[in-house]
Amino acid sequence: MMGQKSYLATRAGGVTSDLISSDMKELVVAAKKLADHSVDAIKLRGLGFGTTFLEWVASFAAIYLLILDRTNWRTNILTGLLIPYIFFCLPSLIFNVFRGDVGKWIAFIAIILRLFFPRHFPDWLEMPAALILLIVVAPSLFASYIRSSWIGVVICLAIACYLLQEHIRASGGFRNSFTKAHGVSNSVGIIILVVYPAWALVLYIL
């Protein structure tokens, strides 16, 4: 009787030990999976932050080039194409502000000045006013769907590549685009316009 009890106790102890060992293995596996998911999440957040940062930089670069081309420097950049570029790459925080009442009031005042007080409406305001008006009146198909999809990224990339090509051609070559007066700032600005949509498109593909 005592031997049977001892055997049962030993067997029970072995079963308990196996269960504990099995639970520990499951905990280790779960911890590894959690760590892997955490690393992946950190990587994705890092890539997302990089894309957002480039989006802001590209937007300010496009605005800089837009202002630059409306000054007395008169560069050879095709200014009109910067308007749809800014429209598609402008960060949502700024875009939504101009999409609302703020943009409507700005567009309203600009139209009134342009129609009834043309002498008080300077030429350099035409492009910014056109941008605000485009943001305000754009259908949701463009303002919401295309802007937030890969289609908007492709449009930005196509515009940026064309502007870079035309800028290099007008400067007489890639080297001259960096050596002429104000060439460095223009060239760097346009290269930034190319980098953001190219990076965003790679992330869409991946």
N, C-alpha and C positions, 0 to 999 in steps of 0.2 A: 504493500500500500504506500509506504513511504517512498519507494523507488518510483512508483507511478506518478506520485505527486511531484517528485524531483524532475522526472522526465517532462511532465506537463509544464512545469515552471520554466525549464530550460527552453522548451519549444516556444512557449509564449514570449520569453525574452528574445529569442531569435527572430520571431515574427515582428515584434515591436522594433527591434533594431533594423530589420529590413525596411519596415515602413518609414522609419525616421530617415534612413539612408535614401530611400526613394523620394521622400519629400524634399530632402536637401538638394538632390539632383534637379528636381523640378524647379526649386527656387533659384538655383544657379542658372538654369536654362532661361527662366523668366527674366532674371536680372540681365543676362547677356542680350536678350531680345530688347529689353527696355533701353539698355545702353546703346544698342545699334539704332533703335528708333530715335533716341535723343540726338545722336550724332547726325543722323539724316535730317532731322528737324532743324538742327543748328546750321547745317550746310544750306538747306533750302532758305532759311531766314537770311543767311549771309548773302546768298545769290539774289534774293528778293530785295534786300537792302541795297545791294550794288546796282540793281536795275533802277530802283527808285532814285538813287543818288545821281545816276547818269541821266535819268529823265529830267531832273531839275537842272543839271548842268547844261544839257542840250537845249532846254527851253530858254535859259538865260543867254546861251550862246546865240541862238536864233534871234532873240530880241535884240541882243547887242549888234548883230549883223544888220538887222532891220533898221535900227537907229543909225548905224554907221553909214548905210547906203543912202539915207535921207539927209545926210549932212553935206557940207561942201566938198568932202573928199570924193564923192561920186565914184565908188568902186564899180567894177564890172559884174558884180553879183546880180543875178536876176531876182530882184527884190520880191516880185509878186509871188514866187514859189515859196518864200518863207512864211507867207500867211497860212496856207494849208498845212505846212510842216508844224508851225506853232499850234495850230488848231488840233492836230492829232497827237502831239506829244506833250502838250501843256498838262502839268500835274492836276489831278482831279480837284485838289483843294482850291486852286486858283480858278480852274475852269468853272466849277460850280458857283463861285462868287460872281463871275461875269455872266454866267448863264441865268442868274436870277435878276432881281430888281436893279441891282447896281449896274449891271451891263445894259439893261433896258434904258435906264436913265442916261447913261453915257451915250448910247446909240441915238436916243431921242434928241439930246442936246446937239450932238454932232450933225444930225440930219437937218435940224432947224438952222444951225449956223451955216451949213453948206448951201441950203436952199435960199435963205433970206438974207444972210450976211456973209456972202462969199469972200468979201475983202478981209473979214475977221477970221477966216478959216485958212490957216497956213497950209502950204503944200505938204509939209512933213507930217501933218496929222492925218493925211488921207489913208495911208496904210494901217496905222493903228486903229483908226475908226472903222476901216473895212474889216479888220480882225474881230473887233468887238461886235460889229453887226453880224458877222458870220457866226460867231458863237451864240448870239441871241436867237437868230432865226433858223439855225440848222435843225433839220428834222431829227427825231430821236434815233432814226436808223444810223445817222452819221455821228450824232453827239453821244450816243450810248453804246450801240452795238459795234460799229466799225472802230470807234476810238479805243474800245477795250479789247479788241480782237487782234489777231495776227495780220488782218487786212490793213489796219491802220499802221502797223509797224512796217509792213512792206511798202506802203505808200511813202512813209517817212524815209525809208532807206533809198527808194528810187529817186526821191527829190534830192536827198543829200548827195548821192552819187552823181547825179546830173549837175548839181551846183558845183561840186568839186571838179568835175571834168571841164565845165565851162570856165571856171576860175583859173585852172591851170592853163587852158588854151589861151585865154585872154592875157595871161601873164607872160606867155611865150615859153612855157615849160615849167616843170615841177620845181627846178632849182630857182628860177626867176620868181616864182610865186612867193618864195621866202626872202628874197633879196631886195625886191622893190619896196618903195615907201609904203608903209602900213601893210606890207604883204604878209608879214609874220602873223599879225593879229587876225587878219582875214583867213589865212590858210589854216591856222590852228582852230579858229572858230568853226570852219566848215568841216574839218576832220572830226571835231567833236560831234557835229551833226551826223556823221556817218557811224561813229562808234556806238552811240546809244541804240539805234534801231538794229544794227548788226548783232549786238550783244543780246538784245531782247528777242530777236528772231532765233538765235541759237538756243536760248532757254525754252522757247516755244517748241522747237524741234525735239529737244531733249525731254 
